[in-house]
Structures are given as C-alpha cells and as structure tokens.
C-alpha cells in the first residue's frame, strides 16, 4: 500500500512547461504556473527553507509576461513541505491555447494556457471521491489572492464543462452560480458554486472553467469513494496500541506490540503529568488506541467502538470480513498470525477498541480513567518508546460508559464468539454496579437498551422506557467536543439499537421518541449546513479543537436518519459535509493525510515523523484538526487576521491545527466514509486516478 502516499497525478506544470530556467538558489523552485482568475496568474514556488520573503516581489518590473511587466503582485506564503509561495500576478486576460513566457527574479517558464490543463487555484473540490449516493454535489469557485484578499467576480459568471480525463468527453456543463449573498462570514470569501449533480459515477474527471483553467481531478463513487473509505477506516489500525503495524497490512512501522506493560499508579487525571517510577506493581494490557500525537489511552476513546458498532447495525450489508486489510488473528501476546476470521472487520476493530477496557477493569467492576505518563513519547516508532505508562484513578465515568459499550459489544459479537460475549456481558454488569448512582442518563440508557436487546430482561426494558424522554438531549450535544460523551453529552449509540431491533419487541412510543431525537439533530445540522458557503457544518459560535474538520460527527445523525427513512436530503447533507475535509474548503486543502492533491505534510504524529524519514510521507488516513484556533508558523498574510476557515498553517508544533485524536478526528470519518462508498472492498493495488483507468 505504499502507493497510497505517492501523489496519484503529478502537478500539471509538467504537461504545461515547454522550457524552464531555474535561478541559482536550489532551495527555491518555480514548479508550476497556475491561475486564480482570467487576469491573475499564479507563480507557484516550493522551497526547502521557510522564509516568507524568499521570493522577491518588491520590483514589479522583474516580473514580466511575454515581455510586459505585470501590473500588481500579491502573495500567499505558507508552511508545507517545507514552504509554498503562491505569487499572484495581475496580467491581461489570458487566451486559451496561447503560449506565454513568464519572467521572474527566480527563473523563467514558458507555458501554454489551456482551460483543460492549467490548474486554477480558485476551484475547490473534493479531491478524492464524491459519494454516488448523493444528488447534491458541487465544487466552489473562490478567488482569493493572499494578502490581496478575496475578490468578487465582476460581470457575467463563467461557464464550465466537466470532462472525462481518459478521452476528453464532456460529461456535464453549466454556468457558475452564486454561493450566497455577498461575502461569506465563515470563510471571508466571495464563494460561487459549480453544480456537479449531473456528473455520473466514474472518473477521473476535471472541471474546465472558461477563461480560468481547470480543477484537480476528482471521481464519483466506485473505487474513488471506496478508496476514501478504505484509507479513513484503516487510520484506526495505524493508531492501535499493543499491536504490530507491519506488511502486508501497512508499512513495516513496528514489528512488536507496544506499551504492553502498565504500572499500577492510580494517579490523578491530568495530561502528561503522571510520574511512573517503574517500581509499582505492573500488568500486561493490549488493545485500545494511541490518543493522538501521544500514546495515552483515555475513557474518551470509548466513542470509537460505540460508533463502529452502531454503524454496523445501521448498515450491516456494507461491512464484511477482510474488507479493510486489517489483521484479526493473533497469538496470545498479540503478534499477528493473519486475517480472515470470518467476523466483519468493523466488529474486529470495535473489539480492539473495547478490549483495552477489560484490562482496565478491577474485579469489583470499577474502571481506570486510562493510562498516562510524564511528558510525551519521542517522535519515532512506538516500538522503540521506553516511556512508562501508569494507571489513572478509578472513575465512575469510565464504568458508566463501559457498561453500555461492553454489553453492545457482547450482543454483536455473540453470533461469532458466544464465550467472549458472555464475558463481556459479565463485565458490563460489574461496571454498571460500580457506577451506581453516578451513572449518567445517557450511559444508563445505553446499558439498558443493550441488556434488553441481548437478554430480553423486562426490568432493563422498563428502564429504557423510563429514560427514553432524556434522549431529546442528543440534538443539543451531538456536535459538542467529544470529551462530553464520557459525561453528560449524548451519542446516537446510546439509543439507536432499540430503533432497529429485530430480536426483541419494542415499544412504538419509545421508538418514535428516539427517531424524533435523531431527526432533530439531523435537521439542526442541515440548518447549519445551509448557513455557510462551504459545507463546514458548524455554527460560528461552535469552537473546540478540530471542530472545523469534525464533519463526520456532524454528518452522523443525518446518515443514521437516512438509514431509517431513505429521505434523500439526509444523505445529501451527510455527503456534502464529508466533502469539506477532502478539499471542498476555502484553502482547497485535503486535511486527511495520504490522499488528495493539496495534502497535509506535517501532522503532529510521532510515528509519522519516522515514516517521513523513510521517504514514505505521513501515515495515511490522519484527519488533522485543521483550520480555526491559534498557532505558530510562517504565513503571509498572517492567519490572525483571517476568517475562521482560513486560520491554518501546516506546522508540526501548532497542535490546534496539526494534531488529531482517535476520538475526535478519526472515529466518525472511519465509520461514515465507507458508508458513503456503499461498502464493498477496495483493491489497494488499483489507482483509480491512473490515466489507464477508463
């Protein structure tokens, strides 16, 4: 699968360039000529050094197109790999098919402007795979000139065609439409829409915009969407703790299980503050996930198995064994034997996330909040990490959440492994008793629903009925910071199983209450989706780390409600939201590592630092926190003065932008993207963007 981190199509400058003379400074390279509008060329430079002023833009006369000086210069400089300089040059209107020579202080380039081959930065699209399930698909047109700001289109709006790259055939055509009234507050831009709803399943395609240039390639459905689901789902395997990450399942990152010795410290809950001497009693533990750029395991992570289990119940026909090339056969100390255990991969992954909490449970049913250490692990493979991790305190919230999660896992794994199900049921009941009166309403309902559906226990069923009116809180908490799901915030997992029950009779009044809670959240999200020019899906007053790339979490109620009703507007909403992180955003950035054309290079991830040293790039499938918040790094214009959807620098140390978490960033996309791809198995040896694909 190494090819997943190799660009599928190199920048189009290679096809455009007829001759190129480079400046003596080898660190700075003029790599491509792009456009931003019919009268704005973009000289795109890459540099191995990070210096905002490395490109000399002070002298207009040094920048000439066909011998004539440009009339204005603006720039956008940002960290990437290592630094990108977008130099915006005001020129006479470009004519398609015409040969031009651009002279710069750093080298000259001769190119042919062609609306089908010259990349236009102002066209923003899903760079991987639009869902074929949706009837609403679009790209955005958004002219932004760095320190020159956003520019509206004057005069008539341009026309466009969508063509198939393999043969040039026009698939769809139309005219650009306004994306809203005036400047969009969330992006700070004037945004227009390019309707792609008539584009059929297939690809790769490009959009050719008259007078402007073309988009990045994109696809619809098929292997394009399946590949996106595959990469996203497998991000969970890459984050597994206590599990080898090796070929043929991934790159050879760590051949041995990591962090398997845990010391009994029972320290307070605090990040990177737990002192472990190594003299405390210890035990072995496997399962769970590294939290983020660090390696602690926390109660917050329980939303991963809960979400995977719920997704399987909603869409059982879309998931199968050996679907995502993950190992599922192990020795007793979790060295890999192979795969193909006959259990759907999504249940195997849910089991891995659940298993760790069995080790964290004491014989009286109480459960530790998680494990922690002092400071952070080094930027290398976790196999070589000598950091000691110890237990945090026993916490009622951990037992509270786990009581439902254990029972949920027991119920769905029972057809495949009855003894394992019985053990999980036992642990669930212990956890429920340990939580006692401190259990939250949502967790209590989760436990009761799963116990009733597993056992038919009428006491549990009465508990479901009594608690069902509380589910209305879901619409007010579904889009909050996911830490809340370990407390009083609500997941759909707490009640969805009851709606779709086939094994036990259900109360229609309760079913209607749960459906109403789901619909209220889905409808609320559709309202947020309509409130911004881009499908960010978050109101302006919603802000937590990663909230601007948390579309999987926002889309989830829409996806589940669609599974029940098949109302088109709900799958349309879910699909649009999930396009955002794949490039349909103001920066035109794919915020998921390993795929897309405008990629993230510097996720705050320990093992990605090592894979980058090997020349492989970051580990694939990491969805970084993305725009919003604050951080450090080189940017022109400064991000502090930009709208929320443009506040981003691809800077390793700026964790509000570059980090991620298993429970915030990876949990929901790993469940949603495979459904948008309509399930099925993706063959990682096939590149759907290859010119040979027809």
C-alpha positions in Angstrom: 0.0 0.0 0.0 3.0 2.3 -0.3 1.4 3.9 -3.3 -1.3 5.4 -1.2 1.2 8.1 -0.1 2.5 8.7 -3.6 0.8 11.5 -5.5 -1.6 9.9 -8.0 -1.0 12.6 -10.6 1.9 15.0 -10.5 1.2 18.7 -10.8 0.0 19.7 -14.2 3.0 22.0 -14.7 4.9 19.1 -16.2 2.5 19.0 -19.1 2.3 22.7 -19.5 6.0 23.6 -19.3 8.0 23.8 -22.6 11.1 25.2 -21.1 12.3 26.2 -17.6 15.4 28.0 -16.5 15.9 28.0 -12.7 17.6 30.5 -10.5 20.9 29.6 -8.9 19.2 29.2 -5.5 18.4 25.4 -5.5 16.3 25.7 -2.3 13.6 27.7 -4.2 12.0 26.2 -7.3 9.4 27.6 -9.6 7.4 24.4 -10.1 4.2 25.4 -11.8 2.2 28.2 -13.4 -1.4 28.3 -12.2 -4.2 30.8 -12.4 -6.6 32.4 -9.9 -8.8 34.2 -12.5 -8.7 35.1 -16.2 -6.4 38.1 -15.3 -4.4 36.6 -12.4 -1.5 34.2 -13.0 -0.1 32.2 -10.0 3.6 31.6 -10.0 3.8 28.6 -7.6 7.2 28.1 -5.9 8.3 25.4 -3.5 11.2 25.9 -1.1 13.2 23.7 1.2 13.6 26.6 3.6 10.9 28.5 5.5 11.3 32.2 4.7 8.3 34.4 4.0 10.4 36.9 1.9 12.4 34.4 -0.1 10.6 35.2 -3.3 11.5 38.7 -4.3 8.2 40.6 -5.1 9.4 44.1 -4.4 10.2 45.0 -8.0 7.2 44.8 -10.4 9.5 45.3 -13.4 11.3 42.0 -12.7 8.1 40.1 -13.3 7.1 40.0 -17.0 4.6 38.1 -19.1 5.6 38.0 -22.8 7.9 40.9 -22.1 5.4 43.2 -20.4 5.6 43.9 -16.7 2.8 42.7 -14.5 0.6 45.4 -13.1 0.2 44.1 -9.5 1.6 41.4 -7.2 0.1 39.7 -4.2 1.2 36.7 -2.3 0.3 33.8 -0.1 3.1 32.1 1.8 2.5 29.1 4.0 4.4 26.2 5.5 4.0 22.9 3.8 6.9 20.7 2.6 8.7 22.9 3.7 7.3 26.1 2.3 5.0 27.2 -0.5 4.9 30.6 -2.2 1.8 31.5 -4.3 2.7 34.7 -6.2 -0.4 36.3 -7.7 0.4 38.4 -10.8 -2.1 40.8 -12.4 -1.9 40.3 -16.2 -4.0 41.0 -19.3 -6.9 38.5 -19.9 -5.4 35.0 -20.7 -6.3 33.4 -24.0 -6.7 29.7 -24.1 -4.2 27.9 -26.5 -1.7 30.8 -26.3 1.9 30.3 -25.5 3.3 32.6 -22.8 6.7 33.2 -21.2 6.8 34.3 -17.6 10.0 36.0 -16.4 10.6 36.1 -12.6 13.6 37.0 -10.5 14.0 33.3 -9.8 13.8 31.8 -13.3 11.6 31.8 -16.4 8.9 29.4 -17.5 7.2 29.1 -20.9 3.8 27.5 -20.8 0.6 27.2 -22.9 -2.5 28.4 -21.1 -5.2 25.8 -21.6 -8.5 25.7 -19.8 -8.3 21.9 -19.6 -4.8 21.6 -18.3 -3.8 24.8 -16.5 -4.7 24.4 -12.8 -6.9 27.1 -11.3 -6.4 27.5 -7.6 -9.8 29.2 -7.2 -11.7 25.9 -8.0 -12.1 23.9 -4.8 -13.5 20.4 -4.9 -13.5 17.0 -3.2 -10.1 15.7 -4.5 -10.8 12.1 -3.9 -14.4 10.8 -4.2 -17.8 12.4 -4.2 -20.4 9.9 -3.0 -22.6 8.5 -5.7 -25.4 8.2 -3.1 -25.9 12.0 -3.1 -27.8 14.0 -5.6 -26.2 17.2 -4.4 -22.6 17.5 -5.5 -20.7 20.7 -6.2 -17.3 22.4 -6.4 -16.7 26.0 -5.3 -15.2 29.0 -7.1 -13.5 31.3 -4.7 -10.9 33.9 -5.9 -8.5 34.7 -3.0 -5.2 36.4 -3.6 -3.4 36.0 -0.3 -2.6 39.5 1.0 -4.8 40.8 -1.8 -7.8 39.2 -0.1 -11.0 37.8 -1.6 -12.3 39.1 -5.0 -15.8 39.0 -6.3 -16.4 38.2 -9.9 -17.3 41.3 -12.0 -19.5 40.9 -15.0 -21.1 37.7 -16.2 -20.5 34.5 -14.3 -18.3 32.0 -16.3 -19.5 28.8 -17.9 -17.9 25.4 -17.3 -17.7 21.9 -18.6 -16.9 18.6 -16.8 -14.8 16.2 -18.9 -13.5 12.7 -18.6 -9.7 12.7 -18.5 -9.3 9.4 -20.3 -10.9 10.6 -23.6 -11.8 14.3 -23.1 -15.6 13.6 -23.5 -17.8 16.3 -22.0 -19.9 14.8 -19.2 -21.7 17.9 -17.9 -21.8 21.6 -18.4 -23.4 24.7 -17.0 -22.8 28.2 -15.6 -21.4 29.1 -12.3 -24.0 30.2 -9.7 -23.7 32.5 -6.6 -23.0 30.5 -3.5 -24.6 33.1 -1.2 -25.4 36.7 -0.7 -22.2 38.7 -0.8 -19.1 37.8 1.3 -19.4 34.6 3.4 -18.5 35.4 7.0 -17.2 31.9 7.9 -14.6 31.9 5.1 -14.3 35.6 4.5 -14.7 35.0 0.8 -17.0 35.5 -2.1 -18.0 32.0 -3.0 -19.7 30.6 -6.1 -20.9 27.1 -6.9 -20.2 24.7 -9.8 -23.0 22.2 -9.9 -21.8 18.6 -10.3 -25.0 16.8 -9.6 -25.3 15.6 -13.3 -21.8 14.0 -13.2 -22.3 10.2 -13.2 -20.5 7.7 -11.2 -16.9 7.2 -12.5 -13.9 9.3 -13.4 -11.4 10.7 -13.1 -12.9 14.0 -14.2 -11.8 17.6 -14.3 -13.8 20.8 -14.4 -12.8 23.3 -17.1 -13.8 26.8 -16.3 -14.0 29.2 -19.3 -11.2 31.7 -19.0 -9.9 30.4 -15.7 -8.4 26.9 -16.1 -9.2 23.5 -14.5 -9.7 21.8 -11.2 -7.8 19.0 -9.6 -9.0 15.6 -10.9 -11.9 14.0 -9.0 -14.1 10.9 -9.1 -17.7 10.0 -8.2 -18.5 6.8 -6.3 -17.0 3.4 -7.3 -13.3 2.9 -6.4 -12.9 6.6 -5.8 -15.3 6.5 -2.8 -14.3 3.0 -1.7 -10.6 4.1 -1.6 -11.5 7.1 0.6 -13.5 4.8 3.0 -10.6 2.3 3.0 -7.9 4.9 3.9 -10.1 6.5 6.5 -11.1 3.3 8.2 -7.6 2.0 8.3 -6.4 5.0 10.2 -7.8 3.1 13.3 -5.4 0.2 12.6 -2.5 2.6 12.4 -3.4 4.0 15.8 -3.7 0.7 17.5 -1.7 0.3 20.7 -0.3 -3.1 21.6 -0.5 -4.3 18.0 2.3 -4.7 15.4 1.9 -2.4 12.3 3.6 -4.4 9.5 3.3 -5.5 5.9 1.2 -6.7 4.2 -1.3 -4.7 6.3 0.7 -1.4 6.3 4.2 -0.3 6.0 6.7 -2.0 8.3 6.4 0.5 11.1 6.6 -1.6 14.3 7.0 -5.4 14.3 6.3 -5.8 18.0 3.3 -4.8 20.2 3.9 -1.6 22.0 3.1 -0.2 25.5 2.1 -3.6 26.8 3.4 -3.1 30.4 1.2 -0.9 32.6 2.2 0.2 36.1 -0.4 0.5 38.9 0.0 4.2 39.9 -3.7 5.2 40.2 -2.7 8.9 39.7 -4.9 11.9 39.2 -6.4 12.7 35.7 -4.0 15.1 34.1 -2.3 15.1 30.7 1.5 14.3 30.7 1.8 14.7 34.4 1.9 11.1 35.8 5.2 10.0 37.3 5.9 6.3 36.9 9.0 5.1 38.7 8.8 1.5 37.4 8.8 0.2 41.0 5.0 0.0 41.1 3.1 -3.3 40.5 2.6 -3.9 36.8 0.5 -5.9 34.5 0.1 -6.6 30.8 -2.5 -4.9 28.7 -3.4 -4.9 25.0 -5.9 -3.1 22.8 -7.2 0.4 22.5 -5.6 3.3 20.6 -2.9 5.9 21.0 -4.8 9.0 21.8 -3.3 11.4 19.2 0.2 12.6 18.7 0.9 11.0 22.0 0.2 7.5 23.4 -2.1 7.8 26.3 -5.4 5.8 26.3 -8.4 7.5 27.8 -12.1 6.9 28.6 -12.9 9.4 25.8 -11.9 6.7 23.4 -14.9 4.6 24.1 -16.8 6.5 21.5 -14.8 4.6 18.8 -16.2 1.1 19.4 -19.6 2.5 20.3 -19.8 4.3 16.9 -18.4 1.4 14.9 -21.0 -1.0 16.5 -23.8 1.4 15.8 -22.7 1.9 12.2 -22.6 -1.8 11.7 -26.2 -2.1 13.0 -27.4 0.6 10.7 -25.6 -0.7 7.6 -24.8 -4.4 8.1 -24.7 -5.2 4.4 -22.0 -2.7 3.8 -19.4 -4.5 6.0 -17.6 -7.8 5.7 -14.5 -9.7 6.8 -11.2 -8.8 5.1 -12.8 -5.6 3.8 -10.1 -3.3 5.0 -6.9 -5.5 5.1 -6.5 -5.5 8.9 -5.1 -8.4 10.9 -7.6 -10.3 13.1 -5.8 -13.5 14.1 -3.2 -13.2 16.9 -1.1 -15.2 19.3 -1.8 -14.9 23.0 0.5 -11.9 23.3 -0.9 -10.3 20.1 1.7 -11.0 17.5 -0.1 -11.2 14.1 -0.9 -14.6 12.7 -3.0 -13.4 9.8 -6.5 -12.3 8.8 -9.8 -13.8 7.7 -11.5 -14.8 11.0 -15.0 -14.7 9.5 -16.0 -11.6 11.5 -16.7 -8.3 9.7 -13.7 -6.0 10.0 -15.8 -3.3 11.6 -16.6 -5.6 14.5 -12.9 -6.7 14.8 -11.9 -3.0 15.1 -14.7 -2.3 17.6 -13.4 -5.3 19.6 -9.8 -3.9 19.6 -11.1 -0.6 21.0 -13.2 -2.4 23.6 -10.5 -4.9 24.7 -8.3 -2.4 26.5 -11.0 -1.5 28.9 -11.3 -5.1 30.1 -7.7 -4.8 31.3 -8.5 -1.5 33.0 -11.4 -3.1 35.0 -10.8 -4.2 38.6 -12.5 -7.3 40.0 -15.1 -5.1 41.7 -16.2 -3.6 38.4 -14.5 -0.2 38.7 -12.5 1.0 35.7 -9.5 3.3 35.5 -9.9 6.5 33.6 -7.0 5.4 31.4 -3.2 5.4 31.3 -0.8 8.4 31.3 2.9 9.3 31.7 5.1 12.2 32.5 5.8 14.3 29.3 5.4 12.8 25.9 6.8 10.0 23.8 9.6 10.8 21.3 9.0 11.3 17.6 9.8 7.8 16.5 8.1 4.4 16.2 6.3 3.4 19.4 8.1 0.0 19.3 11.2 1.9 20.5 9.4 4.1 23.0 10.7 3.4 26.5 8.2 5.8 28.2 6.5 4.2 31.2 2.7 4.4 31.4 0.7 4.1 34.6 -2.9 3.8 35.5 -5.0 6.9 36.4 -7.7 6.8 39.1 -10.7 4.6 39.1 -13.5 6.9 37.8 -17.3 6.4 37.8 -17.5 7.9 34.3 -15.3 5.1 32.9 -17.5 2.4 34.4 -20.6 4.3 33.4 -19.6 4.5 29.7 -18.2 1.0 29.6 -21.3 -0.6 31.0 -23.1 0.1 27.7 -20.1 -0.4 25.5 -19.4 -3.9 26.9 -23.0 -5.0 26.6 -23.2 -3.6 23.0 -20.0 -5.5 22.0 -21.3 -8.6 23.7 -24.6 -8.5 21.7 -23.0 -8.1 18.3 -20.1 -10.5 18.8 -22.3 -13.3 20.2 -23.1 -14.9 16.8 -19.4 -15.3 16.2 -18.0 -15.9 19.7 -20.5 -16.8 22.4 -17.9 -17.3 25.2 -16.5 -13.8 24.5 -20.0 -12.3 24.6 -20.7 -13.9 27.9 -17.5 -12.5 29.4 -18.3 -9.0 28.1 -21.8 -9.3 29.5 -20.4 -10.1 32.9 -18.0 -7.2 32.8 -20.9 -4.9 31.7 -23.0 -5.8 34.7 -20.0 -5.3 37.0 -19.3 -1.9 35.5 -23.0 -0.9 35.8 -23.0 -1.8 39.5 -19.7 0.0 40.1 -21.0 3.2 38.5 -24.1 3.1 40.8 -25.9 6.3 41.2 -23.1 8.3 39.5 -24.0 6.9 36.1 -25.2 9.5 33.5 -28.7 9.2 32.0 -27.2 8.6 28.5 -24.9 5.8 29.7 -27.7 4.2 31.8 -30.0 4.2 28.8 -27.1 2.7 26.7 -26.7 -0.1 29.2 -30.4 -0.8 29.5 -31.0 -0.8 25.7 -28.2 -3.3 25.1 -29.1 -5.5 28.0 -32.7 -5.7 27.0 -31.8 -6.5 23.4 -29.3 -9.1 24.4 -31.3 -10.8 27.2 -34.9 -9.8 26.9 -34.8 -8.7 30.5 -38.0 -6.8 31.2 -36.5 -4.8 34.1 -34.0 -3.4 31.6 -36.8 -2.7 29.1 -38.7 -0.7 31.7 -35.6 1.3 32.4 -35.4 2.0 28.6 -39.0 3.3 28.7 -38.4 5.4 31.8 -35.2 7.0 30.4 -36.4 7.5 26.8 -37.6 11.0 27.3 -34.0 12.1 28.0 -32.8 11.2 24.5 -34.0 14.7 23.3 -30.7 16.0 24.7 -29.0 14.4 21.7 -29.9 17.3 19.4 -28.2 19.8 21.8 -25.0 17.8 22.4 -24.2 15.7 19.2 -21.8 18.4 17.8 -20.0 19.3 21.0 -16.5 18.5 22.0 -16.4 14.6 22.1 -14.9 14.6 25.6 -18.5 15.3 26.6 -19.6 11.8 25.5 -17.8 10.4 28.6 -20.0 12.6 30.7 -23.5 14.1 30.0 -23.4 14.6 26.2 -25.2 12.1 24.0 -24.2 9.7 21.3 -26.8 8.2 18.9 -25.2 4.9 20.0 -27.0 5.2 23.4 -30.4 4.6 21.8 -30.2 3.7 18.1 -30.1 -0.1 18.5 -33.6 0.0 20.0 -34.9 1.6 16.9 -33.6 -1.1 14.6 -34.2 -4.1 16.9 -35.2 -7.3 15.2 -34.7 -9.8 18.1 -36.8 -8.2 20.8 -40.2 -6.5 20.7 -40.1 -2.7 21.1 -42.5 0.0 22.4 -43.6 2.1 19.4 -43.8 5.2 21.6 -40.2 4.8 22.7 -39.1 4.1 19.1 -40.8 7.4 18.0 -39.1 9.3 20.7 -35.7 8.0 19.7 -36.4 8.7 16.0 -37.5 12.2 16.9 -34.3 12.8 18.8 -32.3 11.7 15.8 -34.3 13.7 13.3 -34.0 16.9 15.5 -30.2 16.6 15.4 -30.2 15.8 11.6 -32.5 18.8 10.8 -30.4 21.1 13.0 -27.3 20.0 11.1 -29.0 20.7 7.8 -29.7 24.2 9.0 -26.0 24.7 9.9 -25.0 23.3 6.5 -27.1 25.9 4.8 -25.8 28.7 6.9 -22.3 28.8 5.3 -21.0 28.9 1.8 -18.8 25.9 2.4 -20.1 22.7 4.0 -18.2 23.2 7.3 -21.4 22.3 9.2 -20.6 24.3 12.3 -22.1 27.5 13.6 -19.8 30.4 14.2 -20.1 30.1 18.0 -19.0 26.4 18.0 -15.3 26.1 18.7 -13.3 23.2 20.0 -10.0 21.7 18.8 -10.9 20.1 15.5 -14.4 21.5 15.3 -13.9 22.8 11.7 -12.9 19.3 10.4 -15.4 17.3 12.5 -17.9 16.9 9.7 -18.0 13.1 10.4 -19.5 13.8 13.8 -21.9 16.4 12.3 -22.9 14.1 9.5 -23.6 11.1 11.7 -27.2 11.9 12.7 -28.0 12.7 9.1 -26.5 9.3 8.0 -28.4 7.4 10.6 -31.7 9.1 9.9 -31.3 8.3 6.2 -30.7 4.7 7.1 -34.2 4.7 8.7 -36.2 6.8 6.2 -34.2 6.9 2.9 -35.1 10.6 2.6 -32.7 11.9 0.1 -32.0 15.2 1.8 -30.3 13.5 4.7 -27.8 11.5 2.6 -27.2 14.6 0.6 -26.4 16.5 3.7 -24.1 13.8 5.0 -22.2 13.6 1.7 -21.8 17.4 1.4 -20.4 17.6 4.9 -17.9 14.9 4.2 -16.6 16.7 1.1 -15.3 19.5 3.2 -12.2 17.8 4.6 -11.3 16.3 1.2 -10.7 19.7 -0.4 -14.1 21.5 -0.7 -13.0 24.2 1.7 -11.5 27.8 1.3 -7.9 26.5 1.4 -8.5 23.8 -1.2 -6.7 21.5 1.2 -7.3 17.8 1.8 -7.0 17.6 5.6 -6.6 13.8 5.5 -3.0 12.5 5.1 -2.0 10.2 2.3 -4.6 11.2 -0.3 -5.7 14.2 -2.3 -3.5 16.6 -4.3 -3.1 19.5 -1.9 -2.0 17.5 1.1 -1.2 17.8 4.7 2.6 17.3 5.2 3.2 17.8 8.9 0.6 16.0 11.2 1.6 16.1 14.8 2.1 12.4 15.0 5.1 10.6 16.5 5.2 7.6 14.1 4.6 9.9 11.0 7.8 11.6 11.9 9.6 8.3 11.4 7.7 7.3 8.2 8.6 10.7 6.7 12.2 10.0 7.4 11.9 6.8 5.4 10.6 8.8 2.5 7.1 7.4 2.7 5.3 10.5 3.9 2.9 10.6 6.9 0.9 7.6 7.9 -2.3 7.7 5.8 -5.8 8.5 7.0 -5.0 11.0 9.7 -7.5 13.8 9.7 -5.9 16.8 11.4 -7.7 19.4 13.4 -7.4 21.8 10.6 -8.5 25.5 10.5 -9.6 27.6 13.4 -7.9 28.4 16.7 -4.4 29.6 17.1 -0.9 28.5 16.5 2.6 29.5 15.2 4.3 29.3 11.9 5.0 31.4 8.8 2.1 32.8 6.9 1.5 35.7 4.6 -1.0 37.2 5.2 -0.9 36.5 9.0 -3.6 34.0 9.9 -4.7 36.1 12.9 -6.4 38.5 10.6 -8.3 35.8 8.6 -11.7 34.3 8.9 -12.0 31.0 10.9 -11.9 28.7 7.9 -8.6 30.2 6.7 -6.8 30.1 10.1 -4.4 27.3 9.3 -0.7 26.6 8.9 0.7 23.1 8.2 3.1 23.4 11.2 4.1 20.4 13.2 4.2 22.2 16.5 0.9 24.1 16.2 -1.2 21.3 17.7 -4.6 23.2 17.4 -4.1 22.8 13.6 -1.8 19.8 13.1 -2.8 17.3 15.8 -5.7 14.9 15.9 -7.3 12.4 18.2 -8.7 9.0 17.8 -12.0 10.0 19.4 -12.4 13.4 17.8 -10.8 13.2 14.3 -10.7 9.5 13.3 -13.8 7.9 14.9 -16.6 9.3 12.9 -15.0 9.6 9.4 -13.8 5.9 9.7 -17.5 5.0 10.0 -19.1 7.5 7.6 -16.8 7.3 4.5 -17.2 3.6 4.0 -21.0 4.0 4.0 -20.8 6.9 1.5 -18.7 4.5 -0.6 -21.6 2.0 -0.4 -19.4 -0.6 1.3 -17.5 -3.1 -0.8 -13.8 -3.9 -0.9 -11.2 -1.6 -2.4 -8.2 -3.2 -4.0 -5.3 -1.1 -2.9 -3.2 -2.1 -5.9 -5.5 -0.2 -8.1 -5.1 3.6 -8.5 -8.5 5.0 -9.7 -6.7 8.2 -10.8 -4.4 6.3 -13.1 -4.5 7.6 -16.7 -5.1 3.9 -17.7 -8.3 3.7 -15.8 -11.3 4.1 -18.2 
